[in-house]
Amino acid sequence: MSKRYRTRIWFSAAVAMLMTSFALPTAVAQPAATESRCSGGYVAMTFDDGPTDLTAAYLKALRDAGRVRATFFVTGTLADGQRAGTRRIVAEGHQVGNHSYTHANLVELDATTAFAELRDTSRVIRTQTGRAPTLFRPPFGSTDARTRRDAARLGMTEVIWTADTVDWSGIPTETIVANALTVKPGGIILMHEGLQTTLAAIPKIVQGLAERSLCAGRIVYSPTPVQAWPGLTFNAKAAPWR
């Protein structure tokens, strides 16, 4: 091996080591910054009753608020009519959950019809996005043992909520924000699609969470039951995005 060749190898190795030494601080600093920003924990922002004509605007509001990700519980009939909306929700990194096919009160239906409400919605979502949903929210929060069994048969975890914004009732944006910010770490915020007041609330909710060092997270199964309201528990909570 010539002296010139050995010198070239030594120089290349030295440059590689130098570049690695500069890259390491950046690689380790990023997780630390995220942990600091989310030191208060995670909560889940959820939107029911879509997709709608405002879905694109909701997604933009979440992006503009800091590329925040949320969970959208869609109904089968609306997903059939707004196929681009469902696909876009998934394409932008959000979770999509099953919210029944016709937004019926499942407890009041016969067993066959109630199961079809969940099954048909899961089929629509799988057809449009390439994956079946793993989360389910019963319309009105109306559920029972049979509904939970039906969801489990389809591989879904039932998700209720711990902070209800009551945005559907016509209250102003400021009240929606205040209701959302009652959420505690690990909790789940209920909102709805198609409302201008809720759309306007998104950046304010994200800002309010940030002031408490809370970050928007994904929904995962919780082995410990979570109380939605007295007499009703469910097994889901907010966690960091993977």
C-alpha positions as CSV (number, residue, x, y, z in Angstrom):
1,M,0.0,0.0,0.0
2,S,1.5,3.3,-1.0
3,K,2.0,6.2,1.4
4,R,-0.3,8.4,-0.6
5,Y,-3.1,5.8,-0.4
6,R,-2.6,5.3,3.3
7,T,-2.8,9.1,3.8
8,R,-6.1,9.3,1.8
9,I,-7.7,6.6,4.0
10,W,-6.6,8.3,7.2
11,F,-8.0,11.6,6.0
12,S,-11.4,10.1,5.0
13,A,-11.7,8.4,8.4
14,A,-10.9,11.7,10.2
15,V,-13.5,13.6,8.2
16,A,-16.1,10.9,8.9
17,M,-15.4,11.0,12.7
18,L,-15.6,14.8,12.7
19,M,-19.0,14.8,10.9
20,T,-20.3,12.2,13.4
21,S,-19.2,14.3,16.3
22,F,-21.1,17.3,15.0
23,A,-24.3,15.3,14.2
24,L,-24.6,13.6,17.6
25,P,-25.8,16.6,19.7
26,T,-28.6,17.3,17.2
27,A,-29.8,13.7,17.4
28,V,-30.0,13.6,21.1
29,A,-31.3,17.1,21.6
30,Q,-34.6,16.6,19.7
31,P,-36.2,14.0,22.0
32,A,-35.2,16.1,25.0
33,A,-37.0,19.1,23.6
34,T,-40.1,17.1,22.8
35,E,-40.1,15.6,26.3
36,S,-39.9,19.1,27.8
37,R,-42.7,20.5,25.7
38,C,-45.0,17.6,26.6
39,S,-43.9,17.2,30.2
40,G,-47.5,17.6,31.4
41,G,-48.6,14.6,29.4
42,Y,-50.8,13.9,26.4
43,V,-54.5,14.3,25.6
44,A,-56.5,13.3,22.6
45,M,-58.4,15.7,20.4
46,T,-61.3,13.9,18.7
47,F,-63.8,15.0,16.1
48,D,-67.1,13.1,15.4
49,D,-69.6,13.0,12.6
50,G,-67.4,13.5,9.5
51,P,-66.2,13.7,6.9
52,T,-67.9,17.0,6.0
53,D,-67.4,19.9,3.7
54,L,-65.2,21.4,6.4
55,T,-62.9,18.5,6.8
56,A,-60.1,20.1,4.7
57,A,-60.4,23.3,6.8
58,Y,-60.2,21.3,10.1
59,L,-57.0,19.5,8.8
60,K,-55.5,22.9,7.8
61,A,-56.3,24.3,11.2
62,L,-54.5,21.4,12.9
63,R,-51.5,21.8,10.6
64,D,-51.3,25.5,11.2
65,A,-51.5,25.0,15.0
66,G,-48.2,23.1,14.8
67,R,-49.0,20.0,12.7
68,V,-51.2,18.7,15.5
69,R,-52.7,15.2,15.0
70,A,-56.1,14.1,16.1
71,T,-58.6,11.3,15.9
72,F,-61.6,11.5,13.5
73,F,-64.6,9.2,14.2
74,V,-66.4,9.0,10.9
75,T,-69.9,7.7,10.0
76,G,-70.2,5.2,7.1
77,T,-72.8,7.2,5.2
78,L,-70.7,10.4,5.2
79,A,-67.5,8.5,4.5
80,D,-69.2,7.0,1.4
81,G,-70.2,10.4,0.2
82,Q,-66.9,12.2,1.1
83,R,-64.3,9.6,0.1
84,A,-61.5,12.1,-0.5
85,G,-62.1,13.4,3.1
86,T,-61.5,10.1,4.7
87,R,-58.4,9.4,2.6
88,R,-57.0,12.8,3.4
89,I,-57.4,12.4,7.1
90,V,-55.3,9.3,7.0
91,A,-52.8,10.7,4.5
92,E,-52.1,13.6,6.9
93,G,-51.3,11.2,9.8
94,H,-54.5,11.3,11.8
95,Q,-56.4,8.4,13.3
96,V,-59.7,7.3,11.8
97,G,-62.3,5.6,14.0
98,N,-65.7,3.9,13.4
99,H,-68.7,6.0,14.5
100,S,-71.4,3.6,13.1
101,Y,-73.0,3.8,9.7
102,T,-76.0,6.0,10.2
103,H,-75.3,7.5,13.6
104,A,-78.0,5.4,15.2
105,N,-78.5,4.8,18.9
106,L,-77.1,1.3,18.8
107,V,-78.6,0.2,22.1
108,E,-82.1,0.6,20.6
109,L,-81.4,-1.6,17.6
110,D,-81.8,-5.3,17.2
111,A,-78.6,-7.3,17.5
112,T,-78.2,-7.9,13.7
113,T,-78.8,-4.3,12.7
114,A,-76.5,-3.0,15.4
115,F,-73.7,-5.2,14.4
116,A,-74.1,-4.2,10.7
117,E,-73.8,-0.6,11.7
118,L,-70.2,-1.2,12.9
119,R,-69.3,-3.8,10.3
120,D,-70.4,-1.8,7.3
121,T,-68.5,1.3,8.5
122,S,-65.3,-0.6,9.1
123,R,-65.6,-2.0,5.5
124,V,-66.0,1.5,4.1
125,I,-63.0,2.8,6.0
126,R,-60.9,-0.2,5.0
127,T,-61.8,0.2,1.4
128,Q,-61.0,3.9,1.3
129,T,-57.8,3.9,3.4
130,G,-56.4,0.4,3.1
131,R,-56.8,-0.4,6.8
132,A,-59.6,-1.3,9.1
133,P,-60.2,1.0,12.1
134,T,-59.1,-0.2,15.6
135,L,-61.2,2.5,17.4
136,F,-64.9,2.8,17.8
137,R,-67.1,5.5,19.4
138,P,-70.8,4.8,19.9
139,P,-73.1,7.7,18.8
140,F,-74.3,9.7,21.7
141,G,-72.0,7.7,24.0
142,S,-74.9,5.2,24.2
143,T,-73.4,1.7,24.8
144,D,-73.9,-1.6,26.5
145,A,-72.2,-4.9,26.8
146,R,-73.5,-6.1,23.4
147,T,-72.1,-3.0,21.7
148,R,-68.7,-3.5,23.3
149,R,-68.7,-7.2,22.2
150,D,-69.6,-6.2,18.6
151,A,-66.7,-3.7,18.6
152,A,-64.3,-6.3,20.0
153,R,-65.4,-8.8,17.3
154,L,-64.3,-6.3,14.7
155,G,-61.0,-5.7,16.5
156,M,-61.9,-2.3,17.9
157,T,-61.5,-0.6,21.2
158,E,-64.5,1.4,22.4
159,V,-63.7,5.1,23.0
160,I,-65.9,7.5,24.9
161,W,-64.5,10.8,26.3
162,T,-63.5,12.6,29.5
163,A,-64.0,16.2,28.4
164,D,-67.2,17.2,26.5
165,T,-67.0,20.5,24.7
166,V,-70.8,20.4,24.0
167,D,-69.9,22.2,20.8
168,W,-73.0,20.8,18.9
169,S,-75.3,22.9,21.1
170,G,-74.6,26.3,19.5
171,I,-72.3,27.7,22.2
172,P,-69.6,30.2,21.3
173,T,-66.0,29.4,20.5
174,E,-64.8,30.7,23.8
175,T,-67.0,28.3,25.7
176,I,-65.9,25.4,23.5
177,V,-62.3,26.2,24.3
178,A,-63.0,26.4,28.1
179,N,-64.8,23.1,28.1
180,A,-62.0,21.4,26.1
181,L,-59.4,22.7,28.6
182,T,-61.0,20.9,31.5
183,V,-59.3,17.8,30.2
184,K,-56.7,16.1,32.3
185,P,-53.5,14.3,31.2
186,G,-54.4,11.1,29.4
187,G,-57.9,12.4,28.7
188,I,-60.0,12.6,25.6
189,I,-61.7,15.7,24.3
190,L,-65.0,15.3,22.3
191,M,-65.6,17.7,19.4
192,H,-67.6,17.6,16.2
193,E,-66.9,18.2,12.5
194,G,-68.8,20.7,10.4
195,L,-69.0,23.5,12.9
196,Q,-67.4,26.9,12.3
197,T,-67.2,27.6,16.1
198,T,-65.3,24.4,16.6
199,L,-63.0,25.1,13.7
200,A,-62.1,28.5,15.3
201,A,-61.5,26.8,18.6
202,I,-58.8,24.5,17.4
203,P,-55.8,26.8,17.6
204,K,-57.0,28.2,20.9
205,I,-57.3,24.7,22.4
206,V,-53.8,23.8,21.2
207,Q,-52.4,26.9,22.7
208,G,-54.2,26.3,26.0
209,L,-52.8,22.8,26.2
210,A,-49.3,24.0,25.4
211,E,-49.5,26.4,28.3
212,R,-50.0,23.4,30.5
213,S,-47.2,21.5,28.8
214,L,-49.8,19.1,27.3
215,C,-49.5,17.7,23.8
216,A,-52.1,16.2,21.5
217,G,-51.6,12.4,21.4
218,R,-53.1,9.3,19.8
219,I,-55.6,7.0,21.4
220,V,-54.5,3.6,22.8
221,Y,-56.0,0.8,24.8
222,S,-55.9,1.3,28.6
223,P,-55.8,-1.8,30.8
224,T,-57.1,0.4,33.6
225,P,-60.7,1.5,33.2
226,V,-61.3,5.2,32.6
227,Q,-64.4,7.0,33.8
228,A,-66.4,8.9,31.3
229,W,-69.2,9.8,33.7
230,P,-70.6,8.0,36.8
231,G,-71.7,4.6,35.9
232,L,-69.8,4.3,32.6
233,T,-66.1,3.4,32.1
234,F,-64.1,2.6,29.0
235,N,-60.6,1.3,28.2
236,A,-58.8,4.0,26.2
237,K,-56.4,6.9,26.9
238,A,-54.1,9.4,25.2
239,A,-50.5,8.5,24.6
240,P,-47.5,9.8,22.5
241,W,-47.6,9.3,18.8
242,R,-45.2,6.6,17.6
